Amino acid sequence: MINKSMLSLFMVIVENANSNEFINKVIPLTIMEYENVKFSETLELSQVILLKSNEEMYIQRFMLILNNVIVPSIDLVNDGDKNPDVAIAYLNLIKTILEDETGVKFQTNFHLLMSNAKYPSIITSVLTTMGCMKEISDNSLILLKLIFNQCYKAGIYQFFITYTITTIENILGILFDKDTRQNKMLQIDLLYDLINISNNIPLLQSDKTNQIYIINYLDDLFKEAFNNVTSNSKEIFYRGLFGIKNKELFADHVKDFIVKVHEYGSDDELNEEMQLLNERMDK
């Protein structure tokens, strides 16, 4: 049976030899055996194999890796804090598959991913890892930013219809949790992209603009979670989300609302908050 030392050796050889013949010999010993061992090194080897594959062999190897490595990893990744090496390698592997400056490779690979019966479970696993330890969460946020931005460029709007609200809810859930230590700037960066993209894509819900749809959803969410925050404070937050275009000022706006949620919820400084909002929106 394959072991970690052998996988590490194969990685070095594949990286340096660039031999199709060797890769073809390695795949039955490693990729096809993954479900029996579930070593993170197999995911890392898969990443190297795809990077070293020529155009002729790429799709065939990608499909083998998708079905025999990525799909069998889903349950482990959903419990990422207990399987950090697998979760990080999994996220990096998917990132390698979807990274593409031209957009052509992304469209091909993402549509192949979408055609897999486990596609919803794969995306859910990526969303789930947002709440894991920082090292995993960082990789998840970077991958989600890549997927949303590439889907926007490619016009794959169904992804937004299915996952925009869920992703925003997950981001805010982590941002407002005082006990988490994930990278708040990565979370806010993804939120910034989602809000800005939502202004430029078809309707997420047929009877409302995307801005109204998202605000209504957030309002319902906040009514349950933050009943100490006033309507005025929420209105300022919503206006800033969609009105502040400078990324740094957007981040400051979100951080200010987090403080308001946790420390006080009054309208005592409403005029100052309105003035600050207008200043940020003007820049």
C-alpha positions as CSV (number, residue, x, y, z in Angstrom):
1,M,0.0,0.0,0.0
2,I,1.1,3.6,-0.7
3,N,2.6,5.5,2.1
4,K,3.4,9.2,2.8
5,S,7.1,8.9,2.0
6,M,6.4,7.4,-1.4
7,L,3.9,10.1,-2.2
8,S,6.5,12.8,-1.3
9,L,9.0,11.1,-3.5
10,F,6.6,10.9,-6.4
11,M,5.8,14.6,-6.0
12,V,9.5,15.5,-6.4
13,I,9.9,13.3,-9.4
14,V,6.7,14.6,-11.1
15,E,7.8,18.1,-10.4
16,N,11.2,17.7,-11.9
17,A,11.0,14.9,-14.5
18,N,7.9,16.3,-16.4
19,S,7.3,12.8,-17.8
20,N,3.8,11.8,-19.0
21,E,4.9,8.2,-18.9
22,F,5.9,8.4,-15.2
23,I,2.7,10.2,-14.3
24,N,0.6,7.5,-16.0
25,K,2.4,4.9,-13.9
26,V,1.9,6.9,-10.7
27,I,-1.8,7.6,-11.0
28,P,-3.0,3.9,-10.4
29,L,-0.7,3.7,-7.3
30,T,-1.8,7.0,-5.8
31,I,-4.9,8.7,-7.2
32,M,-6.8,5.5,-7.5
33,E,-5.8,4.4,-4.0
34,Y,-6.7,7.6,-2.3
35,E,-10.0,6.5,-0.8
36,N,-8.1,3.7,1.0
37,V,-5.6,6.0,2.7
38,K,-6.8,9.6,2.5
39,F,-3.4,11.2,2.9
40,S,-3.1,15.0,2.3
41,E,0.0,14.2,0.3
42,T,-2.2,12.6,-2.4
43,L,-4.0,15.9,-2.8
44,E,-0.7,17.7,-3.0
45,L,0.5,15.2,-5.6
46,S,-2.7,15.7,-7.6
47,Q,-2.0,19.4,-7.7
48,V,1.5,18.8,-9.1
49,I,0.2,16.3,-11.6
50,L,-2.3,18.8,-13.0
51,L,0.2,21.6,-13.2
52,K,2.6,19.3,-15.1
53,S,-0.1,17.8,-17.5
54,N,-0.2,18.9,-21.1
55,E,-3.4,20.0,-22.8
56,E,-4.0,16.6,-24.3
57,M,-3.9,14.8,-20.9
58,Y,-5.3,17.5,-18.6
59,I,-9.0,16.9,-18.8
60,Q,-8.7,13.1,-18.4
61,R,-6.5,13.5,-15.3
62,F,-8.7,16.3,-13.9
63,M,-11.7,14.0,-14.1
64,L,-9.8,11.2,-12.4
65,I,-8.7,13.5,-9.6
66,L,-12.2,15.0,-9.3
67,N,-13.9,11.6,-8.8
68,N,-11.2,9.8,-6.9
69,V,-9.6,12.5,-4.8
70,I,-11.8,15.6,-4.4
71,V,-15.1,13.9,-4.0
72,P,-13.9,11.3,-1.4
73,S,-12.3,14.2,0.6
74,I,-15.6,16.1,1.2
75,D,-16.5,14.5,4.5
76,L,-13.0,15.1,5.9
77,V,-13.1,18.7,4.8
78,N,-16.5,19.3,6.3
79,D,-14.7,18.5,9.6
80,G,-11.7,20.5,8.6
81,D,-10.5,21.4,12.1
82,K,-9.9,17.7,12.8
83,N,-8.3,17.2,9.3
84,P,-6.4,20.4,8.7
85,D,-3.8,19.0,6.3
86,V,-6.4,17.4,4.1
87,A,-8.6,20.6,4.2
88,I,-5.8,22.9,3.2
89,A,-4.5,20.6,0.5
90,Y,-8.1,20.2,-0.8
91,L,-8.7,24.0,-1.1
92,N,-5.3,24.5,-2.7
93,L,-6.0,21.7,-5.2
94,I,-9.4,23.3,-6.3
95,K,-7.7,26.7,-6.5
96,T,-5.1,25.3,-8.8
97,I,-7.8,23.8,-11.0
98,L,-9.8,27.1,-11.2
99,E,-7.0,29.6,-11.4
100,D,-6.8,31.1,-14.9
101,E,-5.8,34.5,-16.2
102,T,-7.5,34.1,-19.5
103,G,-10.8,32.6,-18.2
104,V,-10.8,29.8,-20.8
105,K,-9.5,27.2,-18.5
106,F,-11.8,28.3,-15.7
107,Q,-14.9,28.0,-17.8
108,T,-14.0,24.5,-19.0
109,N,-13.0,23.2,-15.5
110,F,-15.8,24.9,-13.6
111,H,-18.4,23.5,-16.0
112,L,-16.9,20.1,-15.5
113,L,-17.1,20.6,-11.8
114,M,-20.7,21.7,-12.1
115,S,-21.6,18.6,-14.1
116,N,-20.4,16.3,-11.2
117,A,-23.2,15.0,-9.0
118,K,-21.3,16.1,-5.9
119,Y,-20.8,19.7,-7.1
120,P,-23.2,21.2,-4.5
121,S,-21.4,19.2,-1.8
122,I,-18.0,20.4,-3.0
123,I,-19.1,24.1,-2.9
124,T,-20.8,23.5,0.5
125,S,-17.5,22.1,1.9
126,V,-15.6,25.2,0.7
127,L,-18.2,27.4,2.5
128,T,-18.0,25.2,5.6
129,T,-14.3,25.7,5.9
130,M,-14.7,29.5,6.2
131,G,-15.5,28.8,9.9
132,C,-12.5,26.6,10.5
133,M,-9.2,27.6,12.1
134,K,-7.4,30.6,10.5
135,E,-5.0,28.6,8.3
136,I,-8.0,26.8,6.7
137,S,-10.3,29.7,6.7
138,D,-7.8,31.9,4.8
139,N,-7.5,29.4,2.0
140,S,-11.3,29.1,1.8
141,L,-11.8,32.8,1.6
142,I,-9.2,33.2,-1.1
143,L,-10.8,30.4,-3.1
144,L,-14.3,31.8,-2.8
145,K,-13.0,35.2,-3.9
146,L,-11.5,33.5,-7.0
147,I,-14.7,31.6,-7.8
148,F,-17.0,34.5,-7.5
149,N,-14.8,36.8,-9.5
150,Q,-14.2,34.3,-12.2
151,C,-17.9,33.4,-12.4
152,Y,-18.7,37.1,-12.8
153,K,-16.2,37.5,-15.6
154,A,-17.5,34.3,-17.3
155,G,-21.2,35.3,-16.9
156,I,-22.0,32.2,-14.8
157,Y,-24.7,34.0,-12.9
158,Q,-26.5,30.8,-11.6
159,F,-23.6,30.5,-9.1
160,F,-24.6,33.9,-7.6
161,I,-28.3,33.0,-7.4
162,T,-27.4,29.9,-5.5
163,Y,-24.5,31.0,-3.2
164,T,-24.5,34.8,-2.8
165,I,-26.8,35.0,0.2
166,T,-25.3,32.0,1.9
167,T,-21.8,33.3,1.5
168,I,-22.7,36.8,2.9
169,E,-24.5,35.1,5.9
170,N,-21.4,33.0,6.6
171,I,-19.1,36.0,6.3
172,L,-21.2,38.1,8.7
173,G,-21.6,35.2,11.1
174,I,-17.8,34.9,11.4
175,L,-17.3,38.7,11.5
176,F,-19.7,39.2,14.4
177,D,-18.5,36.2,16.4
178,K,-16.2,37.6,19.1
179,D,-14.6,34.2,19.7
180,T,-13.2,33.7,16.1
181,R,-9.7,34.5,15.1
182,Q,-10.0,34.3,11.4
183,N,-8.7,36.9,9.0
184,K,-11.2,39.7,9.2
185,M,-9.7,41.6,6.3
186,L,-10.1,38.6,3.9
187,Q,-13.7,38.3,5.0
188,I,-14.4,41.9,4.4
189,D,-12.6,41.8,1.1
190,L,-14.8,39.0,-0.1
191,L,-17.9,40.8,1.2
192,Y,-16.8,44.0,-0.7
193,D,-16.5,42.0,-3.9
194,L,-19.9,40.3,-3.5
195,I,-21.7,43.6,-2.8
196,N,-20.1,45.4,-5.7
197,I,-20.7,42.5,-8.1
198,S,-24.3,42.3,-7.0
199,N,-24.8,45.7,-8.5
200,N,-23.8,44.5,-12.0
201,I,-25.4,41.1,-12.4
202,P,-29.0,39.9,-13.3
203,L,-31.6,39.8,-10.5
204,L,-31.0,37.3,-7.8
205,Q,-34.7,37.3,-7.2
206,S,-37.1,38.1,-9.9
207,D,-39.3,40.7,-8.1
208,K,-36.6,42.8,-6.4
209,T,-33.4,44.6,-7.2
210,N,-30.3,42.9,-5.9
211,Q,-29.7,45.7,-3.4
212,I,-33.2,45.5,-2.0
213,Y,-33.1,41.7,-1.9
214,I,-29.8,41.6,0.1
215,I,-30.9,44.4,2.4
216,N,-34.2,42.7,3.2
217,Y,-32.4,39.4,3.9
218,L,-29.9,41.2,6.2
219,D,-32.7,43.0,8.0
220,D,-34.5,39.8,8.7
221,L,-31.2,38.2,9.9
222,F,-30.4,41.1,12.2
223,K,-33.8,41.3,13.7
224,E,-33.2,37.8,15.1
225,A,-29.5,38.2,16.0
226,F,-29.1,41.8,17.0
227,N,-32.2,43.2,18.6
228,N,-30.1,45.8,20.5
229,V,-29.2,47.6,17.3
230,T,-31.5,50.4,16.2
231,S,-33.2,50.8,12.9
232,N,-31.1,53.9,12.2
233,S,-27.9,52.1,12.8
234,K,-28.9,49.3,10.5
235,E,-30.0,51.8,7.8
236,I,-26.6,53.5,8.0
237,F,-24.9,50.1,7.7
238,Y,-26.9,49.1,4.6
239,R,-26.3,52.5,2.9
240,G,-22.6,52.2,3.5
241,L,-22.4,48.6,2.2
242,F,-23.8,49.7,-1.2
243,G,-22.6,53.3,-1.2
244,I,-18.9,53.2,-0.1
245,K,-16.7,52.4,-3.1
246,N,-13.3,52.8,-1.4
247,K,-12.3,49.4,-0.1
248,E,-10.4,50.6,2.9
249,L,-13.3,52.9,4.0
250,F,-15.7,50.0,3.3
251,A,-13.7,47.9,5.7
252,D,-13.7,50.7,8.3
253,H,-17.5,51.0,7.9
254,V,-18.0,47.2,8.5
255,K,-15.7,47.3,11.6
256,D,-17.6,50.2,13.0
257,F,-20.8,48.3,12.8
258,I,-19.3,45.3,14.5
259,V,-18.3,47.5,17.4
260,K,-21.8,48.9,17.5
261,V,-23.3,45.4,17.6
262,H,-21.1,44.3,20.5
263,E,-20.7,47.4,22.6
264,Y,-23.7,49.7,22.2
265,G,-26.8,50.0,20.1
266,S,-28.1,53.5,20.8
267,D,-28.6,56.5,18.4
268,D,-26.7,58.9,20.7
269,E,-24.1,59.6,18.0
270,L,-26.5,59.4,15.0
271,N,-25.5,62.8,13.5
272,E,-21.8,62.0,13.7
273,E,-22.4,58.6,12.2
274,M,-24.4,60.1,9.3
275,Q,-21.7,62.6,8.7
276,L,-19.0,60.0,8.7
277,L,-21.1,57.8,6.3
278,N,-21.5,60.7,3.8
279,E,-17.7,61.5,4.0
280,R,-16.9,57.8,3.2
281,M,-19.4,57.6,0.4
282,D,-18.0,60.8,-1.2
283,K,-14.4,59.4,-1.5
